[in-house]
């Protein structure tokens, strides 16, 4: 893996989203930048938990925001609801994640 250039960083993220169906939810995330953990340790030393709000439009596009730090993301939900793709919309954040498969019943 090449070293990051000045002003750049290597980001690794793993986790999952919980969308409650009412515009609220949670992100469960483990992350590091340049190999160093950036966890906000709420209840589990290896995971951060963030409250989120979200909207999904009739055309399957949407947005979600991480409460507390204000990071925002775009969403594209598959028409059958079985997958979602997340992309960063906060200036300076480059992120495309997915497709993420639904793992719970509808």
Phi, psi and omega in degrees: 000127181288150177292153178291143176283159177307134181084358178241159179216152174265121184248133174235130183223138172221147179165196178208161180251143170241114177256116187284347182094355182239016181090003177238163178180195180217147168251133175246116192223139166242136185210156173216153173239125183051038176083358180256128180301139177240030184295142164259108192272097180272303184228339183231128185296344182251012185211146174249143180239126183234133172286142179229159166236152182208161171226148173230127182270167181301333181273012178076003173274165178185184179219157166215152184233136175274116180291148179097313179246351172077005177299138181235151185220150171267156179231147163230120182256131177301145182306330178272359178078006184272349179217154174220142173246135182245137176221144183290138175236359176283130180307134180088353180256123176248113183208131166227127185227125175126182011286142177260126182275143173295136180240004178234161179296156178286000000 
